[in-house]
Amino acid sequence: MTLIAEDLFLLLVDDVTGKPIVDSTKFPRVLAGAVVLELAVEGCVRITEKNESFKAGRLVVTGPAPSDPLLARAHALIGARNGRLKPQRVIEKLQRNLNKEVGSRLAQQGLVLERHDKVLGLFPTVSWPAREVTRKNWARQGVGSAIVDGTTPAPEISVLISLVSAIDAIPKILPAGVDKKAAKKRAKEIAEGDWASSAVRKAVEDVNVAVMAAVMVPIIVSSGS
């Protein structure tokens, strides 16, 4: 099974350079958001609402841990403080080195190459140029068809669009010449659409807000220092 985070990684990494097409603040955090959303889509967790025993906007475990180790780790993190963690807090905990972990998984699957190098001969760096593009093309075509052609996307494509939209990167994954303003508007409509259960829609909304907030905090801290 390919994870949402893996499909998202493929969309956000350049085929040739193997480098992310979004900055280093956004990339691991949106991947972490994808992990949380996957748990919600699978019914393993949900986000609380008003008038519950837990405060609203917290993650609670609602099902057993998935077999996938990455999802299981996220599930355990949420379960250890069940009903007390907001999505943004979970995203911040999960995002550390997550891009490297997902990249290594995809390299093991033969979808990307994992290249290690050093900048100026001193600083380690890693890139993931494409090796086999069938899966990436499926995701890219699904996103393009939904946004450019106006087709109704499958739920998994809708999730990808919502996450890419949350970091304002929709134009980056579409062909050159596409109207950026119209593409962003269509992506937002899809993210807010009636394509999933109310619990999953709630998770999509809250996780996207959490991703945007998580992305902004390091930027604000950096600019203020």
Helices and strands as residue ranges (DSSP letters): H 4-12, H 26-41, E 45-47, E 59-61, H 69-80, H 87-94, H 98-108, E 115-119, E 123-127, H 134-144, I 145-149, H 155-166, G 170-173, H 180-191, H 198-224
